[in-house]
Amino acid sequence: MTRVPVHPDATGAAGRHGVLPRCRSWLLEGLSEQTARHPGPHRTPSPEQKGHPWWRVMCLTGVDYFSTLGYQPGIAALAAGTLSPLATLVLIALTLFGALPVYRRVAHESPHGEGSIAMLERLLSWWSGKILVLVLLGFAATDFMITITLSSADAAAHVLENPFAPHWIEGTNTWITLVLIGLLGAVFLKGFKEAIGIAVTLVATYLTLNVVVLATCAYEVLSRPVRISDWTHAMTTAHSSPLAMVGVALLVFPKLALGMSGFETGVAVMPQIKGAPTDTWENPAGRIRGARKLLTTAALIMSCLLLLSSLATTILIPQADFKSGGPANGRALAYLAHKYLGEIFGTVYDLSTITILWFAGASAMAGLLNLVPRYLPRYGMAPEWTRAVRPLVLVFLVAAVLITLWFHASVDEQSGAYATGVLVLMLSAAFASTVAVHRRRHRGATIGFGLITAVFLYTLVLNVIERPDGIKIASIFIVAIMLTSFGSRVHRAFELRATDVVFDETALRIVDAAAERGPLQLIANEPDEHTKRAYRAKEQEQREHTRLPKGADVIFLEVFVRDSSDFTAEITVHGDEKHGVRRLRADGPTVPNTIAAVLLALRDRTGKPPHVYFNWTEGNPVSHLVRFLVFGSGESAPVTREVLRRAEPDQERRPWVHVG
């Protein structure tokens, strides 16, 4: 097989070498075909990088996962009241026996950081797979965007409640949140260099401070056992029986689902993990083992901290203090740190919490910059500039500002949307894992993952019923992604959509032999016409009704559309002879764009613009356009001409299109 380079304009390079405004050059700096090469915590390392030990990479997950301790205990107490520890136990059970097994499977199925969305993309073909990915991207955007806004809002709460904070900033939580979001965007616009050491330091410091706070709270509780008695008395007074308590805990625990937010991030950082010397791209077994250790260790640490923090905050903080405007709202552990360890230690705890929450926003931003270039440009559903970091950062900043203003920078009000995004991604991961093990005929695993999928579905439904804001936000993202994606697809429909054109030896032999007699003369033919009579009739018709030179040798060019939902693809051209007819047979996502790419490759191979001959197709032009957009076929002649016109501005070098 021989590769013939595609015309340079096919990759969107037209106009890049002109005099561009300085702002445009700055915005598009680093534009690349490679995805996940953005700066940020989830950046895919370059091939020469050896990766890091799994426990260090766990800290990249930790800036998202462990930082939820800043607001999770307060949200749990507000949602479940005195039953918060019991509801947290249900959450822990779902974490260890539901989410953890699912994402260990996801790590095995997508070891290069693609996550559950890529697993589902592989399950469905054609447009159904693309539409499912767009819907899941809407929920993923909800998850990551709310991570940015909620973490910044909680960081603002820690700033305002600190006793050393100046009085003039009271009531400015929205403005502080917007400033933190702006700083986050400024760092990414400048060029956020990955520093895994910073993540390790932040996580180690934050977890150490939390252990100190929780140990102090345990001492306070154990030194005055009456506190436990008061708590248990309050539970039994409010609920008639232990069975009723369990029932209420099962009903309210979906509100705590944001405590499982780090699993998707844990899979996203897999490319950072150092694998074994025997690892290959196809089978990175060492990396998979490291990722599973990462996920398991993070889940165990978080489960312990969630349970202890839930007990401490429920027993030691009055329920009224958790309500909106209360001193423990959104900062329950910080409240205890100030109360029992003094204002200086509490301030240190606040600074640590603010920093890790800010870095969680950076992690979420990097996750978004990882997802969008991985899918939308490849589908033709986003402009090429979305492969660059800075324009996307500006888009996400605008969305974060709007969400912050919508929710008034409230942690409690955003928790529902956050939980919805997290649960949908986990549900998709559980379903994808179920299908994966079912295809491998692992009956026991199929039943287990099926049950986990059912539990996540139940949890999601309850969360949506209780807090519909999440599905509203996700719906806005989904509609926006759908409209812009399909609008971009239509706008880019006439681009030259080939990454490469590859000819086999027979095809090259046919082309080189014909080129010795002058410019190539090709007849575009439907690939289902295989009889000798059909080929002769088609050739005779073209000779009668077009300017096909008399006596010229012709080559039939046939295109097979494999998946019209693909936007770009490598085009493979096979040559053969049948019934005395020489044929070039190409595979591509659409007929006209593939023909145009092959013609330009032939022009570059032979040095002369080839000629291609079509018949007009009967039927309504609008229906032909729809067929082209959806099925990759339709009225090929004018579309091929338009693709060539856009790809090659020089008429002297442009292949000729004839219609008879």
N, C-alpha and C positions, 0 to 999 in steps of 0.2 A: 504494500500500500504506500502511496506517495501523497504527501500533503502539498497542496498548492495554496499559498497564502490568500486569505480573503482580502478583497479590496479594503484599504485602510479605513474608508468611510463607514464600513460595515460595523465597526466597533464604536461608532459615535465620535470619531476623532475629527469630523469635519468642523472646521472653524477654530480648532483649538490653537492653531499656530498663528492666528491673527492677533491684532492688537486688542487685548481684552482689558476691561477696566480693572484697576488694581484690586478693587473689592471682590470682584468675581474670582480673580486668581487666588486671593487669600481664602475665600470660602471653599473653593474646590481643590485646595491643596491636599495632596495625598489621595486623590480620586484613583480608585483601583478596582480591577475586576475581582480581586480576592476579598472574600467576606471575612468578618471576624478578625480583621487586622487593625481595628481601631485602637486608639489609646484608651486605657482604662483597666479596671481590675479583672475583667473577663477576657482581655485581649488574648487572641491565639498567639502563642509564642512562635517566633520564626524557627525554621528547621534546625538552625545551628544551636538553638537553645536546648538544654538538656532537661529542663523542667525542675520541679521542686519536690521534696518529700511530701507525702499526702497530708501530714499533720500541719505543714505550713500552708498548703493550699486550702485546708479546712478553714483557715482564718479568713480567706476570701468569702467563703460561704458564711462565716461567722459574722462579718460586718452586716449582713442582711438578717441572718437567722437569730443570732444572739442579741442583736440590738432590739428585738421585739420585747425583751425584758423591760425596756424603758417604759412601755405603755401596756403590755399584755396583762400584768397583774391587776391594774386599775380597771381595764375593760372587763376582765373576768369577774371582778367583784361587783362592778356595776350591772353586769348581765345576770349573774347567778346569786348575788347577795351572799348570805352565809353558806350557801351550797357551792361556793366557788371552788374549794378544794376537791369536792366530789366531781364536779363538772370537769375540772382539770385532769382528774384521774381518767375520766372517759376519753379526754383528748389525748392523754399520754398513751392509753391503750391503742387508740386509732393510729397514733404516730408510730409506735413500735411494731404493731402487728398488721398495720395497713399501709401507711405511706412508705415506711422503710423497706418492706419487701418489694413494693411496686418500683421504687426508684433504684433499688439494687438491680432489678430486671432491666429498667430503662438504661442504666449504666452499661449493662451487658449488650443491649441492642443498639445503642448509639454512643460508642466510646469516644467520639470526636466532638462531643459537646452539642450535638444537634437537639437532644431532648425528645420529649414525647411527641412534639408536633411533627418532627421528621418521621417518627415511627408511623403515625397516622397517615402522613402523606404517602408513604410507601404502600399502605393498605388499599388506598383508593386510587383509581386511575382516571385519566381524562379530566374533565372540568369538575367532577364531584370532589376529587382530591384537592384541587386548587381552592374551591369554595370553602371546603372544610378548613383548610389552612388559614384562609382569610378570617373566618369566624374565630378560630383559636387565637390568631394574632390579635384580634380585638380584645379577647379576654386577657391575653398576655400583656397587652398594652395597659389594660386596666390594672393588672397586678403591679407592673413595674412603675406606672405613673403614680398610682396611689402610694406606692412605697416611697417615692420621692416626696410627695406632698405631705403624707402622714408623718414620715420621719422628720421632716423639717418643722411641721407643726408641733410635734412633741418636743423637739429641740427648743423651739421658741417657748414652750410652756416651762421647760427647765430654766431658761434664761429669766423669765418673768418671776418665777417663784423663788429664785435665789435671794436670800436676805441682803446680799450685797449689791443687788441690782438697783440702779438709781430709780427714784420714784417717778421720774418723768416718762419712763417707758411703759408705765401701767396702761393696759388696754391696747397695746400696740402689737398683739400677738400675730395679727394678719400681716402687718408690715415686716415684722421680724422674720416671719416665715418666707415672705417674698424676697427679702434680702438674702436669706440662706439659699433659696433656690437660684437667685441671681448669681451668687458666688459660685455655686455648683456649675452653672452654665459657663461662667467666665473661665473657670479652670479648664473645662473641656474645650472651650473655644481657643484657649491659649495653647493647649496640648497637654493632656493629662498623661503623664508618664507613669506606667505601672510601678508600684513599689510594694511588692509583697511583704517586705519587711515592715512597712507602716501598718499593714493589716495585722500582722502577727503581734506587733507592739500594742495596737489598739485593743485587739481581742484579749490578749493576755492581761493587760491592765484592767480592762472592763470586767472580765470574769473574776479577777482577784478581788477587786473592790466589791463585787456582788457577793462573793463568798464571805468577805469580812462583814458585810451588812447582814447577810442571812445568819451567820454564826452569832452575831450580836443579838439578832431578833430571837434566835433559838434560846439563847441564855435568858433573855427577858421573859419569854414564855415559860420556860422550865422553872425559873426562879419564882414565878407566881402562877402556880397551877390553876388558880381560880379563873384565870383568863380562858383556859381551855374549857372549864366548866361553864363559863358564861357563853362561850361560843356554841357548845353542844346543846345547852339549854335553849338558846335562841333558835337553833335548827329544829329541835323537837317541838318547840312551841309553835313554830310557823308551819310545820308539816306533821301530819298525823302519824306516819309510820315510816320505817326505813325504806319500805317499798315505794312509798310516795316520794321520798327524797331521791331515790334512784331514778324514778320516772321523770321528775322535774329536771334532774341533772342531764338526762338523755335529751330532753327537749331544748335545754338552753345551751348545751355544749357547742352547737354549730356556730354560735356567736364568738366562740373562742378559736375558731379555725385559723385565724391569722397567726396563731402560734406554730403553724406548720409551714411557714412561708419560705423556709430556706432550702427545700428539697430541689426545686427546679433550678435554683442557683447552684446547688451542689453538683448537678449534672453539667451545667454550663461551664464550670471551671475545670472540667476533666482534662482538657488539653494542656493545662498547666502542670499536671501530675507527672512526675518522673516515672517512666515505665521500666520494665526489665530489659536487660541487654538483648534478649531474644525477641522483643516485641517487634511486630511489623504493623504496617498501616491496616492490613486486613485483619490481623489478630493481635491487638495490643493487650495481651492477657495481664501483663504486669500493671498496666495503667488501670485496667478494670478492677483488679484486686485492691489497688490503692484507693480507687474511688469508693469501693464498697466499705473499706475501713473508714474513709472520711465520713460517709453517710451514717454509718453505724455509730461512730464515736460522737459525732455532732448530735445525733438523735438522743443518745444516752445522756450526754451532758445537759442538753436542753430540757429533757424530761425531768431530770433531778431538780434543776433550777426552777422550772415552772411549778413543780409541786411544792417545793420549799417556799418560794415567793408567794404562792397562793395562800398557803397556810399562814405565813407571817403577816401578810397584808390584811387577810380576813380577820385574824384574831386581834391584831394590834391597832387597826385603824377603824374608827367609827364609820359606819356605812354612809352617813351624811357627807363625810369628807370626800367621797368618791364622785359625788354628783358634779355636774357641770358648774364650774366656778369654784369648786371646793379645792382645798390645798393639796389633796392627793389625786385629783383628777389628771390622768395622763402621766403621773409621776409618783406612783405609790412607793416604790423602793427608795426613790430620792427623798420622799417625805420621811421615811423611817431612818435614812442615813442622817438627815439633819437632826431629827428628834433624839436619836440615841447615841450618835457619834460626834455631835457638835457641828457648828456652822462651817468650820474650816474643812473638816473631812467631807461634809455634805457638799461644799462647793467643789472640792476635787472630784467628787462623784458626779456632780452636775456637769463639770467640764468634760469628764470622760464620756458621759452619756451623750452630750451634745456632739462631741467629735465622732463617736461611732455611729450616731444617727445620721450625721452629715455624710459619713463615708458609706453608709447603707444607701443613701440617695445616689452617690457616685456609682455604687455597684449596680443599682437599678438602671441608671442611665446607660452604663456600659452594656447591660443586658439588652436594652432596647436597640442600641447601636449594633449589637450582635445579630438580633433577629431580623430587623428590617432589610439590611443588605443581603441577608442570606436567602430571602424568599422573593420579595416584591420585584426588584430589578430583574431577577432571573425569570419571573413570570411575565415580564414586560409591563407590570402593573405599577411601576414607579419610574420617574425619569432617572437617567443615569446619574444625576447629581446626588441621588440618595445613597450612592456608594461612598460619598464623601462624608466626613464626620460633622463638619461645622454647620452645613445647612440643616442636617437632621437635629443637631443640638438646639438650633433656634426654633424649629418646629416643636420639639418636645418642651422647650421652655415656655412657649406660648400656651401649650396645653396645660402645663403645671400651674401657671398663673391663673388660668381660667378655673381649674379645679379648686385651687386654694380659695379663690373669691367665692365660688359657688358654695363651698362648705364652710366659709368663714374661718378657715384654718382650725377647724374643730377635729380633734383626734377621734372622739366618739362617733361623730357623724360620718367620718370617712372609713371607719372600721368595717362597715357592712360592705361597701364597695371593694375594699381590700380582700375581705374574706371570700367574696364572690369570685374574684379573679383567681385567687389561690385554689379554691375548690374546683373550679372548672378545669384548670390545668391538671390538678391531681386526678380528677375524674377521667380526663382524656388519657393520662398516663396509665391509670388502672385498666381502662378499657383496652388500650393498645397492648398492655402486658398480657391481658387475658387472651387476646387474639394471637399474640406471638407464641404463647405456650400451647395454645390449642392447635396451632399449625404444626407444632412439634410433637403433637399427640401425647402431651403430659397431662393426663386426666386429672390427677390430684391437684396439680398447680392451676389448671384451668378452673376447677371448682373454687379453689382458694381465692384466686384473683377475681373471679366472678362475684364472690361474696363481698370482697373489698370494694369492687365497683358499685355494687348495690348500696353499700354503706355510704360511700361518697355521694352517690346520687341522692340518697335520703337526706344527707347533711346539706347538700346544695339546695335542694328543694325547700327545706325548712328555713335556710338562711335567706333565700330569695323571698319567701312569704313574709318572714319577720322584718327583713330590711330590703325593700325593693330598690333602694337607691343604687345598690351594686349592679343590678341587671340594667338599670337605666343608663348608668355611666358606660357599662360595657356595650350596650346597644348603640350608644352614640359613637363609640369608637368603631364598632363593627360597621355601622352605616357609613361613617366617614371613610373607613378603609375600603369598603366595597365601592363606593361612588368614585373615589379618587383612583382606585386600582383599575376598574373597568374603563374609566375615562382615559387613563394613561394608556391602557391596552389599545383602545381605539385610536388614540392620537399617534401611537407608535406603530400602528399596524403596517405602515408602508416602509418601515426600515428594512435594511438588509440584515436579516436575523440569523447569520451563520457565524459560528465561532471558528470553523475551519471547513475546508472542502478536501476530502480525501479520495483519491482515485486509485483503483486497483490497477494491476499491470495490464490487464486486457483493455481496460478503458483508455489507459495512456497510449497503448499501441494503436488503438482505433483512432484516437485524436491525432497523434503524430503523423499517421499515414494520410489522414484526410487533410491535415494542414499543409502538406507538401503541394497540394493542388490549389491552394488559395485559402481565403477566409472560410471558416467552418460554416456549413449550412445544416441547421438542425430543425427538425419538425417536432413540435410539442405534441405528444400523443397520450391519450388515455391509456393507462397501464393494463386495462382489462381487454384490450383489443389484441389478441395474440395470434390470430389466424393469418396465413399468408395472403389470403384475399383481402383482409382488412388493411394490412400494411400497404399492399399495392394500391388499393383504392384511395387510402389517405395520401400517399405520395402523388398519385395522379391528380387528385383534387387540388393539392397545393401547387403543382406545376401549372395547372390551368388557371387558377384564380389569384396567384401571387406573382411576385417578381423573382421567383426562384430561378436562378440561371439555368438555361437549357443545358442538359447533359451533366449538370453538377452532381457530384456524389453527396448523398444526404445521410445524416445520422438521426435516428429517432431518439428523442429525449423524453423519458417517462419518470414521473415522480410518484412515489408511494408515501402517503400521509400516515404516519404511525400514531402520533398523538398530537392533535391539532391544538390542545391546550398548552403545549410547550411553546415558549417564545423563541428562545435561541437553542441551537443544537449543532452538533458536528454533523456535516452532511457527508455521507459515504456514497461514492459513485462506483457502480459495478458495470463493466462492459461485457457484452456477449454478442453473438450473431445467431439469428434464428430466421429460417425461411429465406436465407440470403440477405437479411436485413441487419445492419449494424445498429446496436442499441446502447445507449447510456441510461442506466436505471439508478435513480437517486432516492435516498430516504431523507425526508425532512418534515418539519411541522406544518408547512403550508406549501401549496403548489407554486404560486407566483414568486414568493420570496426565495424558494429553493431554486427555481429556474434562474432567477436573477443572479444568485450567488454562484451557480455553476457557470453561467455565461461569463461572469467577470473572472472566475478562476481560469476558464478556457482562454479568455483574452490575455491574461497574464502568462499563461503557458505558451501560447502560440505567437504572441506579439501582435495579433490582429483582432479587431473586434468581430466576434462571430455574428451570424444572422440566425434568428429563430422565427419560425412560421407557425401561426395559430389559425384556427377557425373561430369565427364568432359563435358564441353560445346563445341559443334561444332562451327567452324567459325575461322576467321582470328584473331590471337592474338592481332594485332595492333588495329583492330576495337573493340575488347573487352576492350582494355585499354582505348580507347577514350570513350566508353560507360560508363566505370567505372568513369572516370574523370568528365564527363558531366552529366550522368544520374544516377550514383551511383550503377550501376549493371555491368554485364559483366562476365568474368571468375572469379568466386568467390573463388574457392578453393586455387589457388596459392596466391591470394592477401590476403586472410584470414591468410594463413600460414606466409606470410611476415609481416603482422601487428603483429601477435603474436610473431614472432621472434624478432622484434624490441622492443616490449613492455616487454617481459619476457626473459632476457638473460639466466636464469637458465633452462636448458632443463628438469630437473627433475620436475619442477613446471609448465612447459609450456603445455597447452592443446594440445591434439593430433588431427591432421588433416589427414583423410583418403580419398583417391579418388579412385573410381572404374569406 
